Amino acid sequence: MPWRTSASLLRFRRYLILGNLVVLAMVVLVALQVAHASYQTHEARARQSAANLAQTLSQSVSAGLKLVDNSLQTTLKRLDELQARGVADPRELARIAEEQRSLVPAVDALRVTDASGLVLNPGDRPAVSMADRDYFQAAKAEPTRTVVSEPVRGRLIGGWGLAIARARTAADGSFLGVVYASIKAERFRDDFKRADVGAQGAVTLRSGSLQLIARHSLLDANPEAGTGTAKVSDQLRAALAHDPKRGSFVTRTVLDGIERVTAYEAVPDYPMLLLVGLATDDFYTAWRREVAVLAALMLLLEALLVAFSVFIYRAQARQVKERGRVELLAAERGALLDNELIAMVRLRDRREVWHNAALAQLFGYEPGELSGQPSRLLYLDDESYAQVGRAYQHQLETLRSYRTQLRMRRKDGSAIWIDLSGTALPDGESLWLLLDISAIKHSEEQARHLAFHDVLTGLPNRHLLFESLAFMLRDAGRNDRWLAICYLDLDGFKAVNDTRGHDAGDAVLRAAAERLTANVRINDVVARIGGDEFVLVLNQLGGLSDERHALNRLLDAFEAPFPLPGGGSAQVGISIGVAMYPRHGKDVNTLITRADQAMLAGKRAGKGRWVMVEDEPT
């Protein structure tokens, strides 16, 4: 009868629309989830890359300032010797200052003032007073510490830069003046140029009060624009309020309006902040291409679904009179679902009723092998199978969708990460969409690895070292064991880096890491904490003498020269400072600091040796 035909078509149309809406909604949901996960992965990579560069550059700045500080202390010692001999020749004073300045290429001038602030060695320029400078006043007020100035314009050498100062005092403690080193801002910019931050990236060094010291960006027409000002974004101030040592944020840079993923790192031991900004346009270009391809595929699939739905409905209208064509139309609709983009399976009582070719391909089965099989075949273990069963049962009973991410099993037994989405169908069946997200999970694991390992050598970085060492100290304390914390510095590395280039320097660092790792036990720890400095932890020692053989073996391992890229070789040794737990300290910072001091003592004594804390260099 006509009214029955109309009712049948109406019911069919409703089911068809509902089915298409469910499929389209799930496809859109999966696409959005994939796009969001990809976006987060790209942003995490950008943040981590910026953080790694910021950490490396901040450590480089700190190392350079330490060299300047050492030069100031040596100058003070030489001047004290002159004073003790009663020598007051300005030419001798100028000669000492120039000699120390020449030893540190980063220093543009090394000056000495009297107690009134008058410069005693102005060179060929008129003498001027520095009594009004902030570093002069700070050094006078606190004569025992090293003072770092705010960015300042030089009166003798001109241009923007910094002054590093220490007070001169007489034997009775009275103030005699200051010794200060001037470093032009362009010195920092030259160092920052070696960092790969892309065409729109920027490296910035700011003082503790956020005044701009130096900035490098290929976009800057005037490199000194904004120097001395503290004009920064609200996002930076908010991040510093949360964590003044390190952090990251995304915003448009105040100085040039470029949106960047910016990471900051406090310069170790000095009141300065190093910021690395990577332009979002550079990092998100690949993500936008992925989204465009995904959107195109989604639109194509949606268009196919709509087109096939219209076709099926019209065919169904004809098949009300021609029942013989029902099977053909069902096959055509099945062809739509049996695509190669998204794996689909229909279940009844958790047993396969239908699946498309993409499902068999995804799990490595031949056509027909999954027909009628229980879904347990695809799960990694009984626990995950039961857990999913309990979780989705309620949703399916109330016709709600269910979604999770879990590891499943291919035919060959290998595990694969799957984004699993299911929805209830009439007659007690359920429809499932399965998407392979192994690549996304692998990217997340790589991001986590980058956060705790040095990019160049693959060794644990400072963060992972401190975490591991804290655990090892607790374990050694519980089991009454000794630990040797060894601070290592490469002898002769700077000469290789300066004369043969950074590629040669990088090759030496990688080879040094391999030699260190090859000459320790599997339960020992080797980490790179910056530049050519490494930390070695000798674990589970029974006494103070167990480490001697290992340290001598390390020295022997560096006897052989290092081959360099392009031919030739370089002789690079190591100096080692050793602090023993619990004899020389019981916390991480104390032990590493004392090992560093012992290493510096070994350097001063002639390098190529190991020195125990409180021991005389041998």
C-alpha positions in Angstrom: 0.0 0.0 0.0 1.2 3.6 -0.7 1.2 4.7 2.9 3.3 1.7 4.0 5.8 2.5 1.2 6.1 6.1 2.4 6.6 5.0 6.0 9.3 2.5 4.9 11.1 5.1 3.0 10.8 7.6 5.8 12.3 5.1 8.3 15.0 4.3 5.9 15.8 7.9 5.3 16.0 8.6 9.1 18.3 5.6 9.6 20.5 6.7 6.7 20.8 10.3 7.9 21.5 9.1 11.5 24.2 6.7 10.2 25.8 9.4 8.1 25.8 11.8 10.9 27.4 9.3 13.2 30.1 8.4 10.7 30.7 12.1 9.8 30.8 13.1 13.5 33.4 10.4 14.2 35.5 11.3 11.2 35.5 14.9 12.2 36.3 14.0 15.8 39.2 11.8 14.8 40.5 14.5 12.4 40.3 17.2 15.1 42.0 14.9 17.6 44.8 14.1 15.1 45.2 17.8 14.3 45.3 18.8 17.9 47.8 16.1 18.8 50.0 17.1 15.9 49.8 20.8 17.0 50.8 19.9 20.5 53.7 17.8 19.2 55.0 20.7 17.0 54.6 23.1 19.9 56.4 20.8 22.3 59.2 20.4 19.8 59.5 24.2 19.4 59.5 24.8 23.2 62.1 22.0 23.7 64.3 23.3 20.9 64.2 26.8 22.3 64.8 25.6 25.8 67.8 23.5 24.7 69.3 26.5 22.9 68.6 28.8 25.8 70.3 26.4 28.3 73.3 26.0 26.0 73.7 29.7 25.4 73.2 30.7 29.0 75.9 28.2 30.1 78.2 29.7 27.4 77.6 33.2 28.7 78.2 32.1 32.2 81.4 30.3 31.2 82.7 33.4 29.4 81.9 35.6 32.4 83.8 33.2 34.7 86.9 33.6 32.5 86.5 37.4 32.8 86.1 37.1 36.6 89.2 34.9 36.9 91.2 37.5 34.9 90.0 40.3 37.3 91.1 38.2 40.3 94.5 37.6 38.7 94.8 41.3 38.0 94.0 42.1 41.7 96.6 39.7 42.9 99.3 41.2 40.6 98.3 44.7 41.8 98.5 43.6 45.4 102.0 42.3 44.7 103.0 45.7 43.2 101.6 47.5 46.3 103.5 45.1 48.6 106.7 46.0 46.8 105.9 49.7 47.0 105.8 50.0 43.2 103.5 52.8 42.0 104.5 53.1 38.4 101.3 53.7 36.3 103.0 52.1 33.3 103.5 48.8 35.2 99.8 48.9 36.3 98.7 49.5 32.6 101.0 46.7 31.5 99.5 44.2 33.9 95.9 45.2 32.9 96.7 44.9 29.2 98.4 41.5 29.7 95.3 40.1 31.5 92.9 41.7 28.9 94.8 40.0 26.0 94.2 36.6 27.7 90.4 36.9 27.5 89.4 37.8 23.9 85.9 38.7 24.9 87.2 41.6 27.0 87.4 44.9 25.1 89.2 46.8 27.9 90.4 46.2 31.4 90.7 49.3 33.6 91.9 50.2 37.1 90.5 53.1 39.1 91.6 54.7 42.3 89.4 55.2 45.4 87.8 58.3 43.9 86.8 56.4 40.7 89.5 58.0 38.4 90.7 55.6 35.7 94.5 55.1 36.2 95.1 53.4 32.8 92.9 55.2 30.2 95.4 54.5 27.4 95.6 57.2 24.8 92.4 58.9 26.0 91.8 61.5 28.7 91.3 60.1 32.2 87.7 60.0 33.3 85.9 59.1 36.6 83.7 56.1 37.0 82.6 57.0 40.5 79.0 57.5 39.4 78.7 54.1 37.7 76.5 51.5 39.4 79.2 48.9 39.3 81.7 51.2 41.0 79.2 51.9 43.8 78.2 48.3 44.2 81.8 47.0 44.3 82.7 49.7 46.9 79.7 48.6 49.0 80.4 44.9 48.7 84.2 44.5 48.1 84.1 40.7 48.3 81.8 39.9 45.4 82.0 40.2 41.6 79.7 43.0 40.3 77.9 42.8 36.9 76.6 46.2 35.7 73.4 47.0 34.0 73.9 47.8 30.2 75.9 51.0 29.9 77.4 53.2 27.2 81.2 53.2 27.5 83.0 56.5 28.2 86.3 55.3 26.9 85.6 52.6 24.3 82.1 53.8 23.3 79.0 51.8 22.4 76.7 49.7 24.6 78.1 46.9 26.8 78.7 45.5 30.3 81.2 46.1 33.0 82.4 43.3 35.3 84.0 44.7 38.4 85.8 43.7 41.6 86.9 46.0 44.4 90.6 46.7 45.2 91.3 46.8 49.0 94.4 47.4 51.1 95.7 45.0 53.7 93.8 46.8 56.3 90.6 46.4 54.3 90.3 50.1 53.1 88.9 50.7 49.7 91.5 51.5 47.0 89.3 51.5 43.8 88.0 48.9 41.4 89.3 46.7 38.6 86.7 46.3 35.9 86.4 44.7 32.5 84.4 46.2 29.7 82.6 43.8 27.3 80.8 45.3 24.3 77.3 44.1 23.4 78.5 43.1 20.0 80.6 40.4 21.6 77.5 38.7 22.8 75.7 39.2 19.5 78.7 37.6 17.6 78.3 34.5 19.9 74.5 34.4 19.4 74.9 34.4 15.6 76.2 30.9 15.8 72.8 29.7 17.1 70.4 28.4 14.5 67.2 30.2 15.3 65.9 30.5 11.7 65.2 33.5 9.6 62.8 35.1 12.1 64.2 33.8 15.4 65.9 35.9 18.0 68.4 35.5 20.9 68.3 38.1 23.7 70.4 38.7 26.8 68.8 40.8 29.5 70.0 41.9 32.9 68.4 40.9 36.2 66.1 44.0 36.0 65.2 42.9 32.4 67.2 45.7 30.7 68.3 44.7 27.2 72.0 43.9 27.0 72.3 42.4 23.5 70.0 40.9 20.9 70.6 39.0 17.7 67.9 38.7 15.0 68.3 38.7 11.2 65.3 41.0 11.1 67.0 43.8 13.2 68.0 46.7 11.0 69.6 48.3 14.1 71.1 45.7 16.4 71.3 48.2 19.3 67.7 49.4 19.1 66.1 49.1 22.6 69.4 48.4 24.3 69.2 49.5 28.0 65.4 49.4 28.1 63.2 47.0 30.0 60.3 46.9 27.5 59.1 43.2 27.6 55.9 41.3 27.2 53.4 40.7 30.0 53.8 36.9 29.2 57.5 37.1 30.1 56.8 38.8 33.4 54.1 36.3 34.3 56.4 33.4 33.4 59.2 34.8 35.5 56.8 35.3 38.4 56.0 31.6 38.2 59.6 30.4 37.7 62.5 32.9 37.6 65.0 30.3 36.5 63.6 28.8 33.3 60.3 28.5 31.4 58.7 29.1 28.0 55.7 31.0 26.5 54.2 32.0 23.2 53.6 35.7 22.4 54.5 38.5 20.0 57.9 40.0 20.8 57.5 43.6 21.9 60.5 44.8 19.9 59.5 43.6 16.4 55.9 42.2 16.7 56.9 38.7 15.5 55.1 35.8 17.2 57.6 33.4 18.7 57.9 30.4 21.0 60.3 31.8 23.5 62.2 29.9 26.2 64.3 31.6 28.9 67.1 30.4 31.1 68.7 32.2 34.0 72.5 32.6 33.4 74.2 30.4 36.0 75.9 32.4 38.8 75.1 35.8 37.2 72.1 38.1 37.4 71.1 37.8 33.7 68.5 36.1 31.6 69.0 34.4 28.2 66.0 34.2 25.9 65.7 32.2 22.7 62.6 32.9 20.5 61.7 30.7 17.5 59.2 32.1 15.1 55.9 30.1 15.1 55.7 30.6 11.3 58.9 28.5 11.0 57.7 25.7 13.3 54.0 25.5 12.3 54.4 25.4 8.6 54.7 21.6 8.5 51.6 21.4 10.9 49.5 23.6 8.6 50.4 21.4 5.6 49.3 18.3 7.6 46.1 20.0 8.6 45.4 21.0 5.0 45.9 17.4 3.8 43.8 16.1 6.6 41.0 18.6 5.9 41.1 17.7 2.2 40.8 14.0 3.0 38.0 14.7 5.5 36.0 16.8 3.0 36.5 14.2 0.3 35.3 11.5 2.6 32.3 13.6 3.7 31.5 14.4 0.1 31.6 10.7 -0.8 29.4 9.9 2.2 26.8 12.5 1.2 27.0 11.5 -2.5 26.6 7.8 -1.7 23.8 8.5 0.8 21.8 10.4 -1.8 22.5 7.7 -4.3 21.4 4.9 -1.8 18.3 6.7 -0.8 17.2 7.1 -4.4 18.1 3.5 -5.1 16.1 2.5 -2.0 13.1 4.4 -3.3 13.3 2.3 -6.5 13.9 -0.9 -4.6 10.7 -0.5 -2.7 9.2 -1.8 -6.0 12.2 -3.8 -7.0 13.4 -5.9 -4.1 15.9 -7.7 -6.2 18.2 -4.7 -6.2 18.5 -4.5 -2.3 21.7 -6.6 -2.2 23.4 -4.4 -4.9 22.6 -1.2 -3.0 23.9 -2.7 0.2 27.1 -3.6 -1.5 27.5 -0.1 -2.8 27.0 1.4 0.7 29.5 -1.2 2.0 32.0 0.0 -0.6 31.8 3.4 0.9 32.7 2.2 4.4 35.4 -0.2 3.1 37.9 2.6 2.5 41.7 2.5 3.0 41.9 5.6 5.2 40.1 4.6 8.4 39.8 1.0 9.8 36.3 0.1 10.7 34.7 -3.0 12.3 31.1 -3.9 13.3 30.7 -6.1 16.4 28.0 -8.1 18.0 28.7 -9.5 21.5 32.4 -8.4 20.9 32.7 -10.7 17.8 33.3 -9.5 14.3 30.3 -9.1 12.0 31.9 -7.0 9.4 35.2 -5.1 8.8 36.7 -3.1 6.0 40.0 -3.8 4.2 41.8 -1.1 6.2 41.3 -3.0 9.4 42.9 -6.2 8.1 45.8 -4.1 6.6 46.3 -2.2 9.9 46.7 -5.4 11.9 48.5 -7.4 9.2 45.8 -10.0 8.5 44.9 -11.5 5.1 41.4 -11.0 3.7 38.9 -13.2 5.6 41.1 -14.1 8.5 39.2 -11.8 10.9 35.7 -12.9 9.8 33.7 -14.0 12.8 36.7 -13.7 15.2 36.3 -12.4 18.7 37.7 -8.9 19.2 40.0 -10.3 21.9 42.3 -11.3 19.1 43.3 -7.7 18.6 44.0 -6.8 22.2 47.5 -7.0 23.7 46.4 -8.8 26.9 43.4 -10.0 28.9 43.6 -7.0 31.2 43.2 -4.4 28.5 40.4 -6.4 26.9 38.5 -6.6 30.1 39.1 -3.0 31.0 37.7 -1.7 27.7 34.8 -4.1 27.9 33.8 -2.7 31.3 34.3 0.9 30.3 32.3 1.0 27.1 29.4 -1.3 28.1 27.5 1.4 29.8 28.0 3.9 26.9 26.8 1.4 24.3 23.8 0.5 26.4 22.7 4.2 26.5 23.6 4.7 22.8 26.5 6.9 23.7 29.9 6.8 22.0 33.1 5.6 23.6 36.7 6.6 22.9 40.1 5.7 24.2 43.8 5.3 23.3 45.5 2.0 23.9 48.1 -0.4 22.6 46.8 -3.3 20.5 48.4 -6.3 18.9 49.1 -7.1 15.3 49.1 -10.6 13.8 52.9 -10.8 14.1 52.6 -10.1 17.9 54.0 -6.5 17.7 52.3 -3.7 19.6 50.7 -0.7 17.9 49.1 2.4 19.4 45.4 2.8 18.4 42.9 5.6 18.8 39.7 3.5 19.3 36.2 5.0 18.9 33.0 3.1 19.2 29.3 3.8 19.0 26.1 1.7 19.4 24.1 0.6 16.4 20.6 -0.8 16.4 20.0 -4.6 17.1 22.7 -4.7 19.7 25.6 -4.1 17.4 28.4 -1.5 17.7 30.6 0.3 15.1 34.2 1.0 15.8 36.8 3.2 14.1 40.5 2.5 14.6 43.3 5.0 13.8 47.0 4.2 14.0 48.6 6.9 16.2 52.0 5.2 16.7 53.8 8.1 14.9 52.3 10.6 17.3 53.2 8.5 20.3 56.8 8.1 19.0 57.0 11.9 18.6 55.9 12.4 22.2 58.6 9.9 23.4 61.2 11.8 21.3 60.1 15.1 22.9 60.5 13.5 26.4 63.9 12.2 25.4 65.1 15.7 24.2 64.0 17.2 27.6 66.5 15.0 29.5 69.4 14.5 27.1 72.1 16.6 25.5 71.3 17.1 21.8 74.9 16.8 20.5 76.2 13.8 22.5 73.1 12.0 23.5 74.3 11.9 27.1 72.1 12.8 30.0 71.9 16.6 30.5 72.2 18.6 33.7 68.5 18.1 34.6 68.6 14.3 34.3 72.0 14.2 36.0 70.7 16.1 39.1 67.7 13.8 39.3 69.8 10.6 38.9 72.5 11.8 41.3 69.9 12.6 44.0 68.5 9.1 43.8 72.0 7.5 43.8 72.9 9.6 46.9 69.9 8.3 48.7 70.6 4.7 47.7 74.3 5.1 48.8 73.2 6.5 52.1 70.8 3.6 52.8 73.5 1.0 51.8 76.5 2.7 53.4 78.3 3.0 50.0 80.7 5.6 48.6 80.2 7.6 45.5 82.8 9.5 43.4 81.5 12.7 41.7 84.0 13.6 39.0 83.9 17.0 37.2 85.7 16.7 33.9 86.9 19.5 31.5 88.6 18.9 28.2 92.2 20.3 27.9 92.9 21.9 24.6 89.3 21.8 23.4 89.0 25.6 22.9 92.1 25.7 20.6 90.4 23.0 18.4 87.1 24.8 18.4 88.8 28.2 17.5 91.2 27.0 14.9 89.4 24.1 13.2 85.8 25.3 13.6 82.7 24.2 15.4 82.2 21.1 13.3 85.6 19.8 14.5 84.7 20.9 18.1 81.4 19.0 17.9 83.2 15.9 16.6 85.6 16.0 19.5 82.8 16.4 22.0 80.9 13.4 20.6 84.1 11.3 20.5 85.0 12.4 24.1 81.5 11.3 25.2 82.1 7.9 23.6 85.4 7.4 25.3 84.0 8.4 28.7 81.1 6.0 28.3 83.3 3.1 27.1 85.6 3.4 30.1 83.1 3.2 32.9 80.8 0.6 34.3 77.2 0.1 33.2 75.9 1.4 36.6 78.0 4.6 36.4 76.6 7.8 35.0 78.2 10.1 32.4 76.5 13.5 31.7 77.3 16.6 29.7 76.4 19.8 31.6 77.5 22.3 29.0 80.4 23.4 26.7 83.3 20.9 27.1 82.4 20.1 30.7 81.2 16.6 31.8 80.2 15.0 35.1 81.0 11.3 35.8 79.4 9.5 38.8 81.2 6.3 39.9 78.5 4.3 41.7 78.6 1.6 44.4 82.2 2.1 45.6 83.3 0.2 48.6 85.9 2.8 49.8 87.9 5.9 49.0 90.5 4.0 46.9 88.2 2.1 44.5 87.9 5.1 42.1 91.6 5.5 41.4 91.9 2.8 38.8 88.8 4.1 37.0 90.2 7.7 36.9 93.6 6.6 35.7 91.9 4.5 33.0 90.0 7.6 31.9 93.2 9.6 31.7 94.8 6.8 29.6 91.8 6.8 27.3 92.5 10.4 26.3 96.1 9.8 25.4 95.2 8.9 21.8 94.5 11.9 19.5 91.0 12.6 18.2 90.4 12.3 14.4 88.8 15.5 12.9 86.4 15.9 10.1 88.2 16.5 6.8 91.4 14.8 8.0 94.0 15.4 10.7 93.7 15.0 14.4 93.9 16.9 17.6 95.3 16.1 21.0 92.7 16.8 23.7 93.1 15.6 27.3 91.0 15.9 30.4 91.3 17.4 33.9 89.3 15.8 36.6 88.1 17.1 39.9 86.8 14.4 42.4 84.5 14.8 45.4 83.6 11.7 47.4 80.2 11.0 49.1 79.9 11.2 52.0 83.4 12.5 52.8 83.2 15.8 50.9 79.4 16.5 51.0 76.0 14.8 51.2 74.0 16.8 48.7 74.2 17.2 44.9 75.1 20.9 44.7 77.8 20.7 47.3 79.5 17.7 45.7 79.4 19.0 42.1 80.6 22.5 43.3 83.5 21.0 45.2 84.4 18.6 42.3 84.4 21.7 40.0 86.8 23.5 42.3 89.1 20.5 42.5 89.1 20.3 38.7 90.1 24.0 38.5 92.9 23.4 40.9 94.1 20.6 38.6 93.9 22.9 35.6 96.0 25.5 37.4 98.5 22.8 38.4 99.2 21.7 34.8 96.1 19.9 33.5 95.9 16.2 32.4 95.4 14.9 35.9 92.8 14.1 38.5 92.6 16.0 41.8 90.7 15.0 44.9 89.0 17.6 47.0 91.4 18.9 49.7 94.3 17.1 48.0 97.2 18.9 46.5 97.5 18.6 42.7 99.7 15.7 41.6 
